Amino acid sequence: MAYYHVHGPIPDGISQSEGYKMFENYIASGVPMDNFDGFELVSRVHAP
């Protein structure tokens, strides 16, 4: 199991809102390499 922590500056509330929408879409949609022979991504979790 792997955990990743991402940290970065957000200049204003509008940027935060737009960025968060994109992040939610990424978590919901997944990517083609989420599952391949010998590997399966079980979940993506965001805990604010």
N, C-alpha and C positions, 0 to 999 in steps of 0.2 A: 504494500500500500504506500502511496506517495502523497504528501501534502505539499502545497505550494502557497507561499505568501507573496502577494504582490503589493508593492507600496509605491505611490507616486503622487506628486502634487496635482491638485485640481484647482485651477485658477478662480473659478466662480461657480455659483449655484446652477447656472444654465449648462455649463460644461459638464458638471456632475450629473445632472438629469439626463442629458443626451448620452453621455458615456455609459451610464447605468442601463439605459434602454438597450444599447448595443451589447453590453455584457449579459443581460438577461436573454437576449436572442441567441447569443453564443451558447449559453448553458442549455437552453431549450432545444437548439437544433442539432448539436453534435457535429462531428466531422467524419469523413469516410474511414479514417484510421482508428475510430473508437473500438472497432472489433476486427480482429484478424486472427489468423491461425495461432493459437497459443495465448491470445490476449483478448480480454473483454473489459471495456470500461464499464463499471457497474453504475457509477453515478457521478454527477458533478454537484457540489454543494456550495452554496454561498451563505456565510453567516456574518451579517453586518455587525 
